[in-house]
Amino acid sequence: MLSNISDRSLLILGAVLCFIAAWCTIGYHHPDEHFQIWEFANYKLGQIPASALPWEFPAQMRPGLQPFLAYCSVLFTRAAGIENPFVQVFLMRALCGVAALFVYWKWLAWLERDLKNPEAARWMRIGLLFFWLMPYLNVRFSSENTSAICFFGGLLLLLQALENQKNRFSWQIIMAGLLLGLSFFFRYQIAFAGIGLGAWLLFKGRPTIPQWAALATGVLLAFVIGFITDYWLYNAWVFAPYNYFFSNIMEGKAANFGVSPFWWYFTEMPIALLPPLSLVLLCFCALGIWQKPWHVLSWCVVPFVLAHSLVAHKEVRFLFPMVMPFFFFAAAGWEVFKGKFWVKPWMTKAFGFCLGLNIIVLIFRILIPAKEIAAYSKFLWEWQLEHPSAAVYFVKNMPQKNYPLQMSFYEHPAQKQFCWYTHPAYKNDTTALRTGDLMFYTETLSSETKAPPGFSLKREYDYYPAWILSNNTNNWQSRSRVWTVYSLQ
């Protein structure tokens, strides 16, 4: 059982799961993970025009730091002879996984002294490594993940310096300030946790004036880097954080993507994190925060969650940066519960069931793509390498912009792509077709599949296996991207 494995073996197993997740979970968890990062980098690489970017680009509201890192990674991998965009993005996911494991593992060693029961510390490690969502989240090259890595990396350096380097202006505190500042330029909303941290430092941590000066120096360096990378992205000096606030809050554009009541996170998170285990963990987490109100992580988590609850537009991913303290407080809550109540046999059996369910979902989560459309893009890229003269025809009913979804970063520059319409109002050039060309049917399976005159179709790729497609309960296929790619024969 995991509780009997050494800490080193746990870490190695967790790293293996992260590597698998980095390789298999191609695509994105949320469109921002791709279109606000890799497509921005693609534009700076000269592959697409600015007009092909989403509305946030002309609004100059997104930070340039992460697109800059993506841009540099592409240049580096190309210099090493790696042209495949899926390998390029995989390397960044793997790097994020390594950074997340390093920072969180260091944190776990630091937090063990806040737990009286060694068993609680062990389950804290197990949760952070093997909760079904963690390997998947740790490798995301998303603003939520990179911001969390920098924020908690900087916070740990700061706490260590405050404890071990009294009244000193040190490089460690400068580095802490730098990481904390960079976390803001990965994701502005981390400022809510930063405000809580600042309050904790004033009332509890109480750095000396030299330490405040060192921290401010690091933050200032981060702001210089952030504004320079913003200038690199937009070719103009802009104050992107204000533009983000003005567009989403003052103009209310974020509300266009949906609004939810204040309590939405408290009702949605238990469902999103997979009940019944999520219900237990969330209850233990609340109990842990209640028992440790003066802990620095409490001062970071509580304002972060409350501030996001006050914002009208809510998404589960917005709270992902707080996963590390979540498992610490859950372990602390479990420690309190076990100290006051007798663990009954039925609780042990129920927990065993939850662990089994967690393992099953974990396996699926790290093996399937984060977004199915990326699997199609990967197939088209590999097809081009094997059939460089073949063209690809996207079969659809009528012209639609960016349909199925224009992910230019993953398109092979030499691949010829055209449209093929099934509606009789639009004419197709049948003389241009050649044997070996691909017909990418971007309509659901309920649509009739017909080969162009003079050709037959050979199925080449389906994202969903045939045994899944044979079951259309509740007509789920009409609401999914059930597309098929054929070659002309």
C-alpha positions as CSV (number, residue, x, y, z in Angstrom):
1,M,0.0,0.0,0.0
2,L,1.2,3.6,-0.7
3,S,1.3,4.3,3.0
4,N,4.1,1.7,3.5
5,I,6.3,2.9,0.6
6,S,9.4,5.1,1.4
7,D,9.2,8.8,0.7
8,R,11.9,8.5,-2.0
9,S,9.9,5.8,-3.8
10,L,6.8,7.9,-3.6
11,L,8.5,10.8,-5.2
12,I,10.0,8.6,-8.0
13,L,6.5,7.1,-8.7
14,G,5.0,10.6,-8.7
15,A,7.6,11.8,-11.1
16,V,6.9,8.8,-13.5
17,L,3.2,9.7,-13.4
18,C,4.0,13.3,-14.2
19,F,6.2,12.2,-17.1
20,I,3.4,10.0,-18.5
21,A,0.9,12.9,-18.1
22,A,3.3,15.3,-19.8
23,W,3.6,13.0,-22.8
24,C,0.0,11.9,-23.1
25,T,-2.1,14.9,-22.1
26,I,-1.6,16.8,-25.3
27,G,-3.7,19.9,-25.9
28,Y,-5.0,22.2,-23.2
29,H,-7.2,22.1,-20.2
30,H,-8.7,25.5,-21.0
31,P,-8.3,27.4,-24.3
32,D,-6.2,30.1,-22.5
33,E,-3.5,27.5,-22.0
34,H,-3.0,27.4,-25.7
35,F,-4.4,30.5,-27.4
36,Q,-3.0,33.0,-24.9
37,I,0.4,31.4,-24.8
38,W,1.5,29.3,-27.7
39,E,-0.5,31.2,-30.4
40,F,0.9,34.4,-29.0
41,A,4.4,32.9,-29.3
42,N,3.5,31.7,-32.8
43,Y,2.7,35.3,-33.8
44,K,6.1,36.5,-32.5
45,L,7.7,33.7,-34.5
46,G,6.2,35.2,-37.6
47,Q,3.9,32.2,-38.3
48,I,0.6,34.0,-38.1
49,P,-0.7,37.6,-38.3
50,A,-1.9,39.5,-35.3
51,S,-5.4,39.4,-36.8
52,A,-5.5,35.6,-36.1
53,L,-5.1,36.1,-32.4
54,P,-8.1,36.3,-29.9
55,W,-9.6,39.6,-28.7
56,E,-7.3,39.8,-25.7
57,F,-4.3,40.7,-27.9
58,P,-5.6,44.0,-29.3
59,A,-6.9,44.8,-25.8
60,Q,-3.3,44.4,-24.7
61,M,-4.4,42.7,-21.4
62,R,-2.5,39.5,-21.3
63,P,1.0,39.2,-19.8
64,G,3.9,38.6,-22.1
65,L,6.1,36.6,-19.8
66,Q,4.7,33.2,-20.5
67,P,4.4,33.7,-24.3
68,F,8.1,34.9,-24.1
69,L,9.1,31.6,-22.4
70,A,7.2,29.6,-25.0
71,Y,8.9,31.6,-27.8
72,C,12.3,31.0,-26.3
73,S,11.6,27.3,-25.9
74,V,10.6,27.0,-29.6
75,L,13.8,28.8,-30.7
76,F,15.9,26.5,-28.4
77,T,14.3,23.3,-29.6
78,R,14.5,24.3,-33.2
79,A,18.2,25.0,-32.7
80,A,18.5,21.5,-31.4
81,G,16.8,20.1,-34.5
82,I,13.3,19.6,-33.0
83,E,10.6,20.9,-35.3
84,N,7.7,18.9,-34.0
85,P,5.4,21.3,-32.0
86,F,4.1,18.4,-30.0
87,V,7.5,17.6,-28.7
88,Q,8.2,21.3,-28.1
89,V,5.2,21.6,-25.9
90,F,5.8,18.3,-24.2
91,L,9.2,19.5,-23.1
92,M,7.6,22.6,-21.4
93,R,5.0,20.4,-19.7
94,A,7.8,18.1,-18.5
95,L,9.7,21.1,-17.2
96,C,6.6,22.3,-15.3
97,G,6.2,18.9,-13.8
98,V,9.8,18.9,-12.5
99,A,9.4,22.4,-11.1
100,A,6.1,21.6,-9.4
101,L,7.4,18.4,-7.8
102,F,10.5,20.1,-6.6
103,V,8.7,23.1,-5.1
104,Y,5.9,21.1,-3.5
105,W,8.2,18.4,-2.2
106,K,10.3,21.0,-0.5
107,W,7.1,22.5,1.0
108,L,6.0,19.1,2.3
109,A,9.3,18.7,4.2
110,W,8.8,22.2,5.6
111,L,5.2,21.6,6.6
112,E,5.8,18.3,8.4
113,R,6.7,20.1,11.5
114,D,3.2,21.7,11.6
115,L,1.7,18.2,11.8
116,K,2.0,16.2,15.0
117,N,1.1,12.8,13.5
118,P,3.6,11.3,11.0
119,E,0.8,9.5,9.4
120,A,-0.9,12.8,8.5
121,A,2.3,14.0,6.9
122,R,2.5,10.8,4.9
123,W,-1.0,11.2,3.6
124,M,-0.3,14.8,2.8
125,R,2.5,13.6,0.5
126,I,0.3,10.8,-1.0
127,G,-2.5,13.3,-1.8
128,L,-0.2,15.8,-3.4
129,L,1.4,13.2,-5.6
130,F,-1.4,10.7,-6.4
131,F,-4.8,12.5,-6.1
132,W,-6.3,11.8,-9.5
133,L,-5.9,15.4,-10.8
134,M,-2.4,16.2,-9.5
135,P,0.0,14.7,-12.2
136,Y,-2.3,16.2,-14.8
137,L,-2.2,19.7,-13.2
138,N,1.5,19.6,-12.3
139,V,2.5,19.4,-16.0
140,R,0.2,22.0,-17.4
141,F,2.1,24.9,-19.0
142,S,-0.8,27.2,-17.9
143,S,-0.9,30.5,-16.1
144,E,-2.4,28.8,-13.0
145,N,0.3,26.3,-12.7
146,T,3.3,28.5,-13.5
147,S,2.0,31.2,-11.2
148,A,1.5,28.7,-8.3
149,I,5.0,27.3,-8.8
150,C,6.6,30.7,-8.6
151,F,4.5,32.0,-5.7
152,F,5.0,29.0,-3.4
153,G,8.7,28.7,-4.4
154,G,9.2,32.3,-3.5
155,L,7.1,32.0,-0.3
156,L,9.2,29.1,0.9
157,L,12.4,30.9,0.3
158,L,11.1,33.9,2.2
159,L,10.0,31.8,5.2
160,Q,13.3,30.0,5.3
161,A,15.2,33.3,5.2
162,L,13.0,35.0,7.9
163,E,13.7,32.0,10.2
164,N,17.4,31.6,9.5
165,Q,18.7,35.0,8.5
166,K,17.6,37.5,11.1
167,N,17.9,41.2,10.2
168,R,19.8,40.5,6.9
169,F,19.5,41.9,3.4
170,S,20.1,38.6,1.6
171,W,20.1,37.3,-1.9
172,Q,17.7,34.6,-0.8
173,I,15.0,37.2,0.1
174,I,15.7,39.0,-3.2
175,M,15.1,35.7,-5.0
176,A,12.0,35.2,-3.0
177,G,10.7,38.6,-4.0
178,L,11.6,37.9,-7.6
179,L,9.6,34.7,-7.7
180,L,6.7,36.2,-5.9
181,G,6.6,39.1,-8.4
182,L,7.0,36.8,-11.4
183,S,4.0,34.8,-10.2
184,F,1.9,38.0,-10.7
185,F,3.1,38.3,-14.3
186,F,2.1,34.7,-14.9
187,R,-1.4,35.2,-13.5
188,Y,-2.6,38.5,-12.1
189,Q,-5.1,36.9,-9.8
190,I,-2.4,35.5,-7.6
191,A,-2.3,39.0,-6.2
192,F,-5.2,38.0,-3.9
193,A,-2.9,35.5,-2.2
194,G,-0.1,38.1,-2.2
195,I,-2.3,40.6,-0.3
196,G,-2.9,37.9,2.3
197,L,0.8,37.2,2.5
198,G,1.6,40.9,2.9
199,A,-0.9,41.1,5.8
200,W,0.6,38.1,7.4
201,L,4.1,39.6,7.2
202,L,2.9,42.8,8.8
203,F,1.1,41.1,11.7
204,K,2.9,37.8,12.2
205,G,6.1,37.5,10.1
206,R,7.4,41.0,10.8
207,P,10.5,41.2,8.6
208,T,13.1,43.8,9.5
209,I,13.7,46.9,7.4
210,P,16.7,45.3,5.5
211,Q,14.5,42.2,4.8
212,W,11.7,44.4,3.5
213,A,14.2,46.2,1.3
214,A,15.5,42.9,-0.1
215,L,12.0,41.6,-0.7
216,A,11.0,44.9,-2.5
217,T,14.2,44.7,-4.6
218,G,13.2,41.2,-5.9
219,V,9.6,42.3,-6.6
220,L,10.9,45.4,-8.5
221,L,13.2,43.2,-10.6
222,A,10.1,41.0,-11.4
223,F,8.1,44.0,-12.5
224,V,11.0,45.1,-14.8
225,I,11.0,41.7,-16.4
226,G,7.2,41.7,-16.6
227,F,6.9,45.1,-18.3
228,I,9.8,44.3,-20.7
229,T,8.2,41.1,-21.8
230,D,4.9,42.9,-22.2
231,Y,6.7,45.4,-24.5
232,W,8.2,42.5,-26.4
233,L,4.7,41.0,-27.0
234,Y,2.8,44.2,-28.0
235,N,5.7,46.3,-29.4
236,A,4.6,49.1,-27.1
237,W,4.9,50.1,-23.5
238,V,1.6,49.0,-21.9
239,F,0.2,48.5,-18.4
240,A,-1.3,45.1,-19.1
241,P,-2.5,44.4,-15.5
242,Y,-4.6,47.6,-15.6
243,N,-5.9,46.7,-19.1
244,Y,-6.9,43.3,-17.8
245,F,-8.7,44.8,-14.8
246,F,-10.4,47.5,-16.9
247,S,-11.6,45.0,-19.6
248,N,-12.8,42.2,-17.4
249,I,-14.1,44.1,-14.3
250,M,-14.9,47.7,-15.3
251,E,-16.2,46.8,-18.7
252,G,-17.6,43.5,-17.5
253,K,-16.2,41.4,-20.5
254,A,-15.5,38.5,-18.2
255,A,-19.2,38.3,-17.5
256,N,-19.8,37.5,-21.1
257,F,-18.4,34.0,-20.4
258,G,-20.9,33.4,-17.6
259,V,-21.7,34.6,-14.1
260,S,-22.2,32.6,-10.9
261,P,-23.3,33.4,-7.4
262,F,-21.0,33.9,-4.5
263,W,-21.3,30.4,-3.2
264,W,-20.6,28.7,-6.5
265,Y,-17.2,27.4,-5.6
266,F,-18.5,25.8,-2.4
267,T,-21.1,23.8,-4.3
268,E,-19.1,23.2,-7.5
269,M,-15.7,22.1,-6.2
270,P,-17.0,18.9,-4.5
271,I,-18.5,17.8,-7.8
272,A,-15.5,18.8,-10.0
273,L,-13.0,17.1,-7.7
274,L,-14.8,13.7,-7.8
275,P,-17.1,12.8,-4.9
276,P,-17.2,11.2,-2.4
277,L,-13.5,11.6,-1.8
278,S,-13.6,15.3,-2.6
279,L,-16.3,15.9,0.0
280,V,-14.1,14.4,2.7
281,L,-11.0,16.3,1.6
282,L,-12.9,19.6,1.5
283,C,-14.3,19.1,4.9
284,F,-10.9,18.2,6.4
285,C,-9.4,21.2,4.6
286,A,-11.9,23.6,6.2
287,L,-11.3,22.0,9.6
288,G,-7.5,22.4,9.1
289,I,-7.8,26.1,8.2
290,W,-10.1,26.6,11.2
291,Q,-7.5,25.0,13.5
292,K,-4.5,26.9,12.0
293,P,-5.9,30.5,11.5
294,W,-2.4,32.1,11.9
295,H,-0.6,29.8,9.5
296,V,0.9,31.7,6.6
297,L,-0.9,29.5,4.1
298,S,-4.3,30.3,5.7
299,W,-3.6,34.0,5.1
300,C,-2.9,33.1,1.5
301,V,-5.7,30.7,0.8
302,V,-8.6,32.5,2.5
303,P,-8.4,35.8,0.7
304,F,-7.6,34.1,-2.6
305,V,-10.8,32.0,-2.4
306,L,-13.0,34.8,-1.0
307,A,-11.8,37.3,-3.7
308,H,-12.6,34.8,-6.5
309,S,-16.0,34.2,-4.9
310,L,-16.7,37.9,-5.2
311,V,-15.8,38.0,-8.9
312,A,-18.9,37.3,-11.0
313,H,-17.2,35.0,-13.5
314,K,-16.0,31.7,-11.9
315,E,-14.3,28.6,-13.1
316,V,-12.9,25.7,-11.2
317,R,-9.5,26.2,-12.7
318,F,-9.2,29.6,-11.0
319,L,-8.6,27.8,-7.7
320,F,-6.0,25.4,-9.0
321,P,-3.1,27.5,-7.7
322,M,-4.1,26.6,-4.2
323,V,-3.8,22.8,-4.5
324,M,-0.6,22.5,-2.4
325,P,-2.0,24.2,0.7
326,F,-5.3,22.3,0.1
327,F,-3.6,19.0,0.8
328,F,-1.7,20.4,3.8
329,F,-4.9,21.6,5.4
330,A,-6.7,18.4,4.6
331,A,-4.0,16.5,6.4
332,A,-4.2,18.9,9.3
333,G,-8.0,18.5,9.4
334,W,-7.7,14.7,9.3
335,E,-5.2,14.9,12.2
336,V,-7.7,16.8,14.3
337,F,-10.6,14.5,13.4
338,K,-8.6,11.3,14.3
339,G,-7.6,12.9,17.6
340,K,-11.2,13.5,18.6
341,F,-13.2,10.7,17.0
342,W,-12.9,6.9,16.6
343,V,-12.3,5.8,13.1
344,K,-15.0,3.1,12.5
345,P,-14.6,0.1,10.2
346,W,-17.1,1.4,7.7
347,M,-15.1,4.6,7.4
348,T,-12.0,2.6,6.5
349,K,-13.9,0.6,3.9
350,A,-15.4,3.7,2.4
351,F,-12.0,5.3,2.2
352,G,-10.6,2.2,0.5
353,F,-13.3,2.4,-2.1
354,C,-12.5,6.1,-2.7
355,L,-8.8,5.3,-3.1
356,G,-9.7,2.6,-5.7
357,L,-11.9,5.0,-7.6
358,N,-9.2,7.6,-7.4
359,I,-6.6,5.3,-9.0
360,I,-8.9,4.4,-11.8
361,V,-9.7,8.0,-12.7
362,L,-6.0,8.9,-12.3
363,I,-5.0,6.3,-14.9
364,F,-7.5,7.7,-17.4
365,R,-6.6,11.3,-16.7
366,I,-2.9,10.9,-17.4
367,L,-3.4,8.7,-20.5
368,I,-5.9,10.6,-22.6
369,P,-5.4,14.0,-24.3
370,A,-6.3,17.1,-22.4
371,K,-8.3,18.2,-25.5
372,E,-9.4,15.8,-28.2
373,I,-8.8,18.3,-31.0
374,A,-5.1,18.1,-30.3
375,A,-5.2,14.4,-31.1
376,Y,-6.5,15.2,-34.6
377,S,-3.9,17.9,-35.0
378,K,-1.2,15.4,-34.1
379,F,-2.5,12.9,-36.6
380,L,-2.5,15.5,-39.3
381,W,1.1,16.5,-38.5
382,E,2.3,12.8,-38.6
383,W,0.3,12.2,-41.8
384,Q,2.2,15.1,-43.4
385,L,5.5,13.6,-42.5
386,E,4.5,10.3,-44.2
387,H,2.5,11.7,-47.1
388,P,4.1,15.1,-48.0
389,S,2.2,15.5,-51.2
390,A,-1.3,14.8,-49.8
391,A,-3.8,17.6,-49.2
392,V,-6.3,17.8,-46.4
393,Y,-10.0,18.8,-47.0
394,F,-12.1,19.8,-44.1
395,V,-15.6,18.6,-44.9
396,K,-18.3,20.8,-43.5
397,N,-21.8,22.2,-44.4
398,M,-20.9,25.8,-44.9
399,P,-18.0,28.3,-44.4
400,Q,-17.3,28.9,-40.7
401,K,-14.4,30.8,-39.3
402,N,-11.8,28.8,-37.5
403,Y,-13.8,25.6,-37.7
404,P,-13.2,23.0,-36.3
405,L,-10.8,25.2,-34.3
406,Q,-7.7,26.9,-35.7
407,M,-4.7,25.8,-33.7
408,S,-2.1,27.3,-36.1
409,F,0.8,26.4,-33.8
410,Y,0.2,22.7,-34.4
411,E,-0.2,22.9,-38.2
412,H,2.5,21.7,-40.4
413,P,3.7,24.6,-42.6
414,A,4.0,22.5,-45.7
415,Q,0.6,20.8,-45.4
416,K,-2.0,22.0,-47.9
417,Q,-5.5,22.5,-46.3
418,F,-8.7,23.3,-48.1
419,C,-12.4,23.3,-47.5
420,W,-15.0,20.9,-48.9
421,Y,-18.6,21.7,-48.6
422,T,-21.5,19.3,-48.3
423,H,-24.2,22.0,-48.9
424,P,-25.2,22.2,-52.6
425,A,-25.0,26.0,-52.5
426,Y,-21.2,25.8,-52.4
427,K,-19.2,24.4,-55.3
428,N,-16.2,22.1,-54.9
429,D,-13.3,21.6,-57.3
430,T,-13.4,17.9,-57.8
431,T,-10.6,18.0,-60.4
432,A,-8.2,19.0,-57.6
433,L,-8.7,15.8,-55.7
434,R,-6.0,13.1,-55.7
435,T,-5.8,9.6,-54.4
436,G,-4.2,9.8,-50.9
437,D,-5.8,13.1,-50.0
438,L,-7.5,13.3,-46.6
439,M,-11.2,14.1,-46.1
440,F,-11.6,15.4,-42.5
441,Y,-15.3,15.2,-41.7
442,T,-15.9,17.8,-39.0
443,E,-19.6,16.9,-38.7
444,T,-20.9,14.3,-36.2
445,L,-21.5,10.7,-37.2
446,S,-25.2,11.4,-37.6
447,S,-24.3,13.3,-40.8
448,E,-24.2,11.2,-43.9
449,T,-20.7,10.4,-45.1
450,K,-20.4,10.4,-48.9
451,A,-17.2,10.1,-50.9
452,P,-16.6,12.6,-53.7
453,P,-17.5,11.3,-57.2
454,G,-15.1,8.8,-58.5
455,F,-13.5,8.0,-55.2
456,S,-14.1,5.7,-52.2
457,L,-13.2,6.4,-48.6
458,K,-10.9,4.6,-46.2
459,R,-11.2,5.4,-42.5
460,E,-7.8,6.5,-41.2
461,Y,-8.4,8.1,-37.8
462,D,-11.1,8.3,-35.1
463,Y,-10.4,9.8,-31.7
464,Y,-13.0,7.5,-30.1
465,P,-12.6,3.7,-30.4
466,A,-15.3,1.9,-32.3
467,W,-16.7,0.2,-29.2
468,I,-17.4,3.7,-27.7
469,L,-19.0,5.0,-30.9
470,S,-21.3,1.9,-31.0
471,N,-23.1,3.4,-28.0
472,N,-24.9,6.7,-28.5
473,T,-26.8,6.8,-25.2
474,N,-28.7,10.1,-24.8
475,N,-27.3,11.1,-28.2
476,W,-24.0,12.2,-26.6
477,Q,-22.3,12.1,-30.0
478,S,-24.3,15.1,-31.3
479,R,-22.8,17.2,-28.5
480,S,-19.2,16.0,-28.9
481,R,-16.5,16.4,-31.5
482,V,-17.0,13.0,-33.1
483,W,-15.0,13.5,-36.2
484,T,-13.5,11.0,-38.6
485,V,-10.6,11.3,-41.1
486,Y,-10.7,9.3,-44.3
487,S,-8.2,9.0,-47.2
488,L,-9.4,9.0,-50.8
489,Q,-9.0,5.7,-52.7
